[in-house]
Every structure is written in structure tokens, then in C-alpha cells.
Amino acid sequence: MREERRDEIEGKMELGHEGNPFYRTVFFVAITVGVLYLALILVKSHQTARAARQAANILQPDGLAITLQNGLGNQATLAEAVGAERAALG
């Protein structure tokens, strides 16, 4: 990860000020060089379609996307985005 991008992301993770913690949802954008053979999908079920589309953009043609989620329908959602032959359920 480029140094300036890492600093930008790390700066957004500050969750508190002077001993007063607060909570916020933090989203990360994957930064990759080239393409990947394996993508793990580890999100809430309502976020699966978005994560699957992102995985489809970074997977090698023979790559594999694996969902390790609870709930029904996650593998089907993943398969719609990456293709059934590249989607697996763990």
C-alpha cells in the first residue's frame, strides 16, 4: 500500500478524543497491485453484492472468491458477480 494512502486510512480510524470514545463505521477500500487469485468475502449479508462486485474486479480469470458468512443466499449472490465456477462457500 502506498505510504500516503495508508496514512490517510489510518487517520480515519481515530475513534475518540481526550478519553471520550465514540463509535463509527469505518469502510476500507482495497488497494491492490495487479490481480488476486483468492478473495475472501467477510461482510454482513446485506453488503455481499457490493463486496462480490469488488471481488470480480480484482480476481484473476481462474481466481476464486470464497464467502465465509452466515445466512442464506450469499453464495448465489457471489456467483452472480464472479461466476459460479469462481464462487465457493466455506
C-alpha positions, -999 to 999 in steps of 0.1 A, spaced: 0 0 0 13 34 -9 26 53 22 3 83 17 -28 62 13 -20 42 44 -17 74 64 -50 86 51 -68 54 61 -51 53 95 -61 89 102 -98 79 97 -96 52 124 -93 77 152 -123 68 174 -120 90 204 -109 124 217 -93 132 251 -106 100 267 -141 102 253 -146 72 229 -172 72 202 -180 46 176 -183 50 138 -185 25 109 -152 26 90 -151 14 54 -118 4 37 -112 4 0 -89 -24 -11 -58 -11 -29 -41 -38 -49 -14 -41 -75 -24 -64 -103 -50 -91 -97 -55 -117 -70 -61 -154 -71 -82 -155 -39 -107 -131 -24 -123 -138 10 -158 -123 14 -163 -114 51 -191 -89 53 -227 -87 66 -252 -103 42 -266 -70 31 -231 -60 19 -224 -92 -1 -234 -79 -35 -211 -49 -32 -182 -70 -20 -188 -95 -47 -187 -68 -74 -154 -56 -60 -140 -91 -59 -150 -96 -95 -129 -66 -105 -97 -79 -88 -98 -116 -93 -77 -134 -119 -96 -152 -146 -90 -185 -128 -93 -169 -93 -117 -180 -65 -139 -159 -43 -149 -176 -10 -177 -164 12 -173 -172 49 -206 -158 60 -237 -168 80 -271 -166 63 -287 -179 32 -281 -168 -4 -246 -154 -1 -230 -180 -24 -257 -173 -50 -251 -135 -47 -213 -141 -51 -218 -164 -81 -239 -137 -99 -209 -113 -97 -179 -136 -102 -194 -166 -120 -205 -199 -104 -172 -216 -113 -153 -190 -92 -176 -188 -62 -173 -210 -31 -189 -213 3 -169 -220 34 
